[in-house]
Amino acid sequence: MSIKEVAVIGAGGLSGLAAVYELLHTDQAGNTTIGKGKAETPAFTKIVGFEQKPDVGGTWNVENYESDPPMPPQEILDTGKYNDIKVIRPKNKHQPTVQELENTSVDSPIIKSKDLTYLQWKRSAIYPRLYTNTPESYLQYSTTKTYKDAHKDLDPFVPHQSLFQRLQDFSNENKLKDYIRFNTEVVDATKVGDKWVLTLRAYNETQDFWYQESFDGVIVAQGLFSVPFIPFYKGLSEYVAKYPGSVMHSKAYRDPKTFQDKKVVIVGSNISAIDIGQYISPIAKETIISRNLKNEPYLPYMARSIKSFQNVSKIKEFLPDTKQILLEDGEVLSDVDNVILCTGYHVKSLVFDDNTLEFSTPVDNDCPSSNSRVKNIYQHTFNIKDPSVAFVGRLVIASIFKAAEAESAAIAGVWSGASKLPPVEEQYAWEQARVEEAGDSLFHKDDIYRIKEKFFDEMKQFYPKGRPDPIGHDLDDIKIYERALETFESLFNEFKEKKKDVYYSFTEVSR
């Protein structure tokens, strides 16, 4: 496997920036040059990042808090297949044919008018006053200065603005933006011989610029909070048509005032349901959590938070004629003003075909969702079938910055020839063991108490020569994580019990 030219999809987020940085600091002998500047004799002769947004920041780039639509257009809901990513994110109607794209390039693209009906779902889910749920010390790269931005009432967490600024600082200090093409969507990636041919759409406010470009390897660093997953419910389409604005996905949530004196049903029991619930419940008339009562959230503090609301069973059907909601246990909810779907996001990528990237499908869904995993993957990073495709950011743990570094370093090490992956049989054995241990829904999540041994220590064997261990001593003292759990639950209770105003701001930092 000879990889010299690399594309990074989703290069503006924390995972993509880590990948671009690592590639730039690996030389052709497989040595790291971290601490010495960019490699003078680079292992990778062409590094191009692609980012849909106009600047770095990924999820943390809020773009003035502009939101995606709260629900798909009615014509998509009316198909009854809105839980399928190919339906909720249909193909761009102005995409040129493969034949038309031949001989195009970034300097010689096909220019088309914009498809005004195209649903890109590229806005951030971040809303004002959102703060992190991970300790500050875990939210920085090992190669940057030590940040201490925690507000005195928020420590050890930080406001979302701090995360955005850290990514800006990192990209500016290392001139990473020079390697990223912004306002550019990767539409398709197809293997032709030994090359990945990418179909790309650059855009401005009025025009699209279509072209193709080839690479040896592709790093998938797209965020996990892009295309909203909306489960299929009988009657939902008719309900939304009859009562516009009554149902929304949590991605479009921005202001609790929208729900003042309303009866609100929040669907789901993960972190977004908890976060939104703590702001809505103090001013709403009634806040109800609809969830699978057979399953508990996998972290105790989340279970306690969720159970502090009124809990009811999952929704079975929307009843538009009477504006009621039928639950799976037979209970009927009446006089509901708003429903917020905290039901996660699609994980399936439309960039690759199904033969290249496979995803598991939860038992209760017809297609991959937030509870799905990537199949044929080793150490959450390498595609076992074709290791010229690799992932950064798929593993969800508290130390997400350092995990992105570890994954990026492993890719740089293997692709530069400094290290080798184990035999395919061993990679599949690792995957199978992980499935048996965690199942599909928790496959890409892991416990902070064991992540150093089970992930970081195992990944070191693949790093470029001389690459420092990114996790260092971060996990030696786990008390900061335990204090973070206590702080999260304390803040939740303060907001929910009206001890803190829902518009309280944490943006003034204490240093």
C-alpha positions in Angstrom: 0.0 0.0 0.0 1.6 3.3 -1.2 -0.2 6.4 0.0 1.3 9.8 -0.8 -1.8 11.9 -1.6 -4.4 12.2 1.1 -7.9 13.7 1.3 -9.4 14.6 4.7 -13.2 14.8 4.7 -14.5 17.1 7.4 -11.1 18.8 7.8 -12.5 21.8 9.8 -13.6 20.0 12.9 -11.4 18.8 15.8 -10.9 15.4 14.2 -10.1 16.7 10.8 -7.6 19.3 12.1 -5.8 16.6 14.1 -5.5 14.5 11.0 -4.1 17.3 8.8 -1.7 18.3 11.5 -0.4 14.8 11.9 0.1 14.2 8.2 2.1 17.4 7.9 4.4 16.3 10.8 5.4 12.9 9.4 8.4 12.6 7.2 9.1 10.1 4.4 11.2 7.9 6.8 8.2 7.5 9.0 9.5 9.8 11.7 7.4 12.4 13.6 8.5 16.0 13.4 6.2 17.2 16.1 8.1 19.8 18.1 10.4 20.5 15.2 7.9 22.0 12.7 6.4 20.5 9.5 8.3 17.7 7.8 10.9 19.0 5.4 10.8 15.7 3.5 7.1 14.9 4.0 5.7 11.4 3.8 2.6 12.8 2.2 3.2 14.9 -0.9 -0.4 16.1 -1.2 -2.7 16.8 1.7 -6.1 18.4 1.0 -8.8 18.9 3.5 -12.4 19.5 2.5 -14.8 21.4 4.8 -18.5 22.2 4.2 -18.4 25.3 6.4 -16.7 28.6 5.6 -14.2 28.3 8.5 -12.8 25.8 10.9 -14.7 24.8 14.1 -16.9 21.9 12.9 -19.8 21.5 15.3 -18.5 24.3 17.4 -18.7 26.8 14.5 -22.2 28.1 15.2 -22.4 30.6 12.3 -24.5 33.1 14.3 -26.7 30.2 15.6 -28.4 29.8 12.2 -30.2 26.4 12.3 -31.2 23.7 9.8 -35.0 23.2 9.3 -36.7 21.9 12.4 -38.2 19.1 10.3 -37.7 17.9 6.7 -40.1 19.5 4.1 -43.6 18.1 4.0 -43.0 16.3 0.7 -40.2 14.3 2.3 -42.4 13.4 5.3 -45.2 12.3 3.0 -43.0 9.6 1.6 -43.1 7.7 4.9 -39.4 7.0 4.4 -37.9 10.1 6.2 -36.0 7.7 8.5 -33.8 6.8 5.4 -30.8 9.1 4.9 -31.1 8.8 1.2 -34.6 10.3 1.5 -34.0 13.0 4.1 -30.8 14.0 2.3 -31.7 13.6 -1.4 -29.2 13.9 -4.2 -28.4 17.4 -5.5 -30.6 17.9 -8.6 -27.9 19.8 -10.5 -25.1 17.2 -10.0 -23.3 16.6 -13.4 -23.0 13.1 -14.8 -19.9 11.1 -14.5 -19.2 11.7 -18.2 -19.6 15.5 -17.7 -17.1 15.4 -14.8 -14.3 13.8 -16.8 -11.3 16.1 -17.2 -12.6 18.6 -14.6 -10.4 19.9 -11.8 -10.4 22.5 -9.0 -9.1 25.0 -11.6 -11.5 23.9 -14.3 -14.8 23.0 -12.8 -18.3 22.7 -14.2 -20.3 25.8 -13.0 -24.0 25.2 -12.2 -26.7 27.3 -10.6 -27.6 26.3 -7.0 -30.2 23.7 -6.4 -32.4 25.7 -4.0 -34.2 22.6 -2.8 -31.0 20.8 -1.7 -30.9 19.8 1.9 -27.3 19.8 3.1 -27.9 19.7 6.8 -24.6 21.5 7.5 -25.6 23.9 10.3 -24.5 23.3 13.9 -26.7 21.9 16.6 -25.1 24.3 19.1 -27.4 26.8 20.9 -26.7 29.8 23.0 -25.5 29.0 26.6 -24.5 25.5 25.8 -21.5 24.3 27.7 -19.4 21.2 27.4 -20.1 18.0 29.4 -16.4 17.0 29.3 -13.7 18.4 31.6 -11.6 21.3 30.2 -8.3 19.4 30.5 -9.6 16.7 28.1 -10.6 19.3 25.5 -7.2 20.2 24.1 -4.5 18.7 21.9 -1.3 17.5 23.5 0.7 19.8 21.1 -0.9 23.0 22.2 -0.6 25.3 25.2 -2.6 24.4 28.3 -5.9 26.3 28.4 -7.7 27.3 31.6 -11.0 28.9 30.4 -13.4 27.5 33.0 -15.9 30.0 34.4 -15.9 29.9 38.2 -19.5 28.5 38.3 -18.8 26.1 35.5 -15.4 24.5 36.3 -14.3 22.0 35.0 -16.5 22.7 32.0 -16.2 25.5 29.4 -18.7 27.4 27.3 -18.9 26.3 23.7 -17.3 29.5 22.5 -14.0 28.4 24.2 -13.9 25.2 22.1 -14.4 27.2 18.9 -11.6 29.5 19.9 -9.2 26.6 20.6 -9.7 25.2 17.2 -9.2 28.6 15.6 -5.9 29.0 17.6 -4.7 25.5 16.6 -5.4 26.0 12.9 -3.9 29.5 12.8 -0.8 28.7 14.8 0.0 25.8 12.5 -1.3 27.4 9.3 -3.7 24.4 8.7 -6.2 26.5 6.8 -3.7 26.6 3.9 -4.5 22.9 3.4 -8.3 23.1 3.6 -10.8 24.0 0.9 -13.8 25.5 2.7 -17.3 25.7 1.4 -16.7 22.4 -0.3 -18.7 19.2 0.0 -17.4 15.8 -0.8 -20.3 14.3 -2.7 -18.9 10.9 -3.7 -15.8 8.8 -3.3 -15.3 5.9 -5.7 -12.3 3.6 -6.0 -10.9 3.4 -9.5 -7.9 1.1 -9.7 -5.6 2.2 -6.8 -7.0 5.7 -6.6 -10.0 7.3 -4.8 -11.8 9.6 -7.2 -13.7 12.3 -5.3 -16.6 14.2 -6.7 -16.6 17.7 -5.2 -18.9 20.6 -5.0 -17.5 24.0 -4.0 -20.1 26.7 -3.7 -20.8 30.3 -3.0 -24.2 32.0 -2.5 -25.3 31.7 -6.1 -23.3 29.0 -7.8 -21.8 25.5 -7.5 -18.5 24.5 -8.9 -18.3 20.7 -9.6 -15.1 18.8 -10.2 -13.2 15.6 -9.5 -9.9 14.9 -7.9 -7.9 11.7 -7.2 -6.2 10.6 -4.0 -4.4 7.5 -2.7 -6.0 7.6 0.7 -9.1 9.1 2.3 -9.5 10.0 6.0 -13.2 10.3 7.1 -13.3 12.9 9.8 -16.9 14.1 9.4 -18.7 15.0 12.6 -21.5 12.8 14.0 -24.1 15.6 14.3 -25.1 16.4 10.8 -28.2 14.7 9.3 -30.9 14.3 11.9 -32.4 10.9 12.4 -36.2 10.9 12.6 -37.7 7.5 13.5 -40.8 6.5 11.5 -44.0 7.1 13.4 -47.4 6.3 12.0 -49.3 9.5 11.5 -46.3 11.8 11.9 -46.5 13.3 8.4 -50.2 14.1 8.7 -49.7 15.5 12.3 -47.0 17.9 11.1 -49.0 19.0 8.2 -52.1 19.7 10.3 -50.1 21.4 13.2 -47.1 23.1 11.6 -44.3 23.9 14.0 -45.5 21.4 16.7 -42.7 18.8 16.0 -39.0 19.5 15.7 -35.7 17.7 15.8 -33.4 18.8 18.6 -30.8 20.0 16.1 -33.0 23.1 15.5 -33.5 23.9 19.2 -32.2 27.4 20.1 -34.2 29.2 22.8 -36.3 27.8 25.8 -38.6 30.8 25.5 -40.3 29.1 22.5 -41.7 26.6 25.0 -42.8 28.9 27.7 -46.2 27.8 29.3 -46.3 24.8 26.8 -46.8 21.1 27.3 -43.7 19.6 25.8 -42.8 16.0 25.0 -39.1 15.3 24.6 -38.4 12.0 22.8 -35.2 10.3 23.9 -33.0 9.8 26.9 -29.5 10.8 25.9 -27.5 13.9 26.6 -29.5 16.3 24.3 -32.7 15.4 26.0 -31.2 16.1 29.4 -29.6 19.4 28.2 -32.7 20.7 26.6 -34.9 19.5 29.3 -33.0 21.4 32.0 -33.7 24.7 30.2 -37.3 24.0 29.1 -38.8 22.5 32.3 -38.5 25.6 34.5 -40.6 27.7 32.1 -42.8 25.1 30.4 -46.2 24.1 31.7 -45.3 20.5 31.6 -42.2 18.6 30.4 -42.5 14.8 29.6 -39.8 12.4 28.6 -40.9 9.7 26.1 -38.4 6.8 26.0 -37.8 3.1 26.1 -38.6 2.4 29.7 -36.9 -1.0 29.5 -33.5 0.5 29.0 -31.6 2.8 31.3 -29.1 5.4 30.1 -25.7 3.9 30.3 -24.3 6.4 32.8 -25.9 6.6 36.3 -26.0 10.5 36.4 -27.9 10.5 33.1 -30.4 8.0 34.4 -31.0 10.1 37.5 -31.4 13.2 35.4 -33.9 11.6 33.0 -35.9 10.1 35.8 -36.3 13.5 37.5 -38.9 14.3 34.7 -42.2 12.6 34.2 -41.3 9.5 32.1 -43.7 7.8 29.7 -43.2 4.9 27.2 -42.2 5.3 23.6 -44.4 6.9 21.0 -46.4 4.4 18.9 -48.5 6.8 16.7 -49.4 10.4 16.2 -53.2 11.0 16.0 -53.7 14.1 13.9 -57.5 14.1 14.0 -57.6 14.6 17.7 -54.1 16.1 18.2 -53.1 13.3 20.5 -50.2 10.9 20.8 -50.6 7.2 21.4 -47.9 5.5 23.4 -46.7 1.9 23.1 -48.3 1.0 26.5 -51.7 2.3 25.4 -51.5 5.6 27.2 -52.7 8.6 25.2 -51.2 12.1 25.6 -53.5 15.0 24.9 -53.1 18.7 24.6 -49.4 18.5 23.7 -48.1 21.7 22.3 -44.6 20.7 21.2 -42.7 17.5 20.5 -38.8 17.7 20.4 -37.2 14.7 18.8 -33.9 14.1 20.6 -33.4 11.0 18.5 -29.8 11.4 17.3 -28.2 11.6 13.9 -27.5 9.4 10.9 -24.1 7.8 11.0 -24.2 6.4 7.5 -22.1 8.4 5.0 -23.5 8.9 1.5 -20.0 9.6 0.2 -19.2 5.9 -0.1 -21.2 3.1 -1.5 -22.6 0.3 0.7 -19.9 -2.2 -0.4 -17.2 0.1 0.9 -18.7 1.2 4.2 -21.2 -0.9 6.0 -23.1 0.0 9.1 -25.1 -2.0 11.6 -28.9 -1.5 11.8 -30.5 -1.5 15.2 -33.3 -4.0 15.8 -36.0 -1.4 16.2 -35.0 0.7 13.2 -35.0 0.1 9.4 -31.7 1.9 8.8 -28.5 2.9 10.6 -28.8 5.5 13.3 -26.9 6.9 16.3 -26.9 3.5 17.8 -25.2 1.9 14.8 -21.5 1.1 14.3 -19.2 1.0 11.3 -18.6 -2.6 10.3 -15.3 -4.0 9.1 -13.4 -1.6 11.3 -10.2 -2.1 13.4 -9.5 0.0 16.5 -12.4 2.4 15.4 -9.9 3.7 12.8 -9.0 1.4 9.9 -11.3 -0.1 7.3 -10.3 -3.8 7.4 -11.4 -4.4 3.8 -9.5 -1.4 2.4 -7.1 0.3 4.8 -6.7 3.2 2.4 -9.9 4.5 4.0 -9.5 5.4 7.7 -11.6 7.2 10.3 -10.8 9.9 12.9 -13.4 10.8 15.5 -15.6 7.7 15.4 -14.6 6.7 19.0 -16.7 8.7 21.5 -14.9 9.2 24.8 -14.3 12.0 27.2 -10.7 12.7 26.0 -11.9 13.3 22.4 -9.0 15.6 21.4 -6.4 13.1 22.4 -8.4 10.2 20.8 -8.4 12.1 17.5 -4.6 12.6 17.9 -4.1 8.9 18.5 -6.2 7.8 15.5 -4.4 10.4 13.3 -1.0 9.3 14.5 -1.8 5.6 13.8 -3.0 6.5 10.3 0.2 8.5 9.6 2.3 5.7 11.0 0.8 3.0 8.9 0.4 5.0 5.7 4.0 6.3 5.9 5.3 2.7 6.3 6.6 3.3 9.8 4.3 0.5 11.1 2.1 -2.2 9.8 -1.4 -3.4 10.7 -1.8 -6.9 12.0 -3.1 -9.7 9.7 -6.6 -9.2 8.6 -7.7 -12.2 10.7 -6.5 -10.5 13.9 -8.3 -7.3 12.9 -11.6 -9.1 12.5 -11.0 -10.9 15.8 -10.6 -7.5 17.5 -13.9 -6.4 15.9 -15.8 -9.5 16.9 -14.5 -9.3 20.5 -15.6 -5.7 20.7 -19.1 -6.5 19.4 -19.4 -9.3 22.0 -18.3 -6.9 24.7 -20.2 -3.8 23.8 -22.8 -4.6 21.2 -23.6 -2.4 18.3 -24.9 0.6 20.2 -21.9 1.0 22.5 -19.3 -0.3 20.0 -17.8 3.2 19.5 -18.1 4.3 23.1 -15.9 3.3 26.0 -15.3 3.7 29.7 -12.7 6.3 30.7 -11.5 4.0 33.5 -10.1 1.5 30.9 -9.6 3.6 27.8 -5.8 4.1 28.3 -5.1 0.4 28.4 -7.7 -0.7 25.9 -7.2 2.1 23.3 -4.3 4.5 23.8 -1.7 1.9 24.7 -2.8 -0.4 21.9 -2.6 2.4 19.3 1.0 3.4 20.2 2.4 0.5 18.2 1.2 2.2 15.0 2.5 5.7 15.5 5.2 7.3 13.5 8.7 6.8 15.0 9.3 9.1 18.0 5.7 10.3 18.2 4.9 11.3 21.8 2.0 9.5 23.4 -0.8 12.1 23.2 -2.7 11.0 26.3 0.4 11.4 28.5 -0.6 11.5 32.1 -4.1 12.9 31.5 -5.9 9.8 32.8 -3.6 9.2 35.8 -5.9 11.1 38.1 -9.5 10.3 37.3 -10.8 12.6 40.0 -11.3 15.4 37.6 -13.7 13.2 35.5 -15.6 12.2 38.7 -15.8 15.9 39.7 -17.2 16.7 36.2 -20.0 14.2 36.7 -20.9 15.8 40.0 -20.8 19.3 38.5 -22.9 18.2 35.5 -25.6 16.8 37.7 -25.4 19.8 40.1 -25.8 22.3 37.2 -28.7 20.3 35.8 -30.5 20.4 39.1 -29.8 24.2 39.5 -31.4 25.0 36.2 -34.2 22.5 36.5 -35.1 23.6 40.0 -34.9 27.4 39.0 -31.9 28.1 41.2 -30.2 29.4 38.1 -32.0 31.4 35.5 -32.2 29.6 32.2 -30.5 32.6 30.5 -27.6 32.6 32.9 -24.4 33.2 30.9 -21.1 31.4 31.5 -19.2 33.3 28.8 -17.2 35.5 31.3 -14.1 33.4 32.1 -12.1 33.3 35.2 -8.4 32.6 34.8 
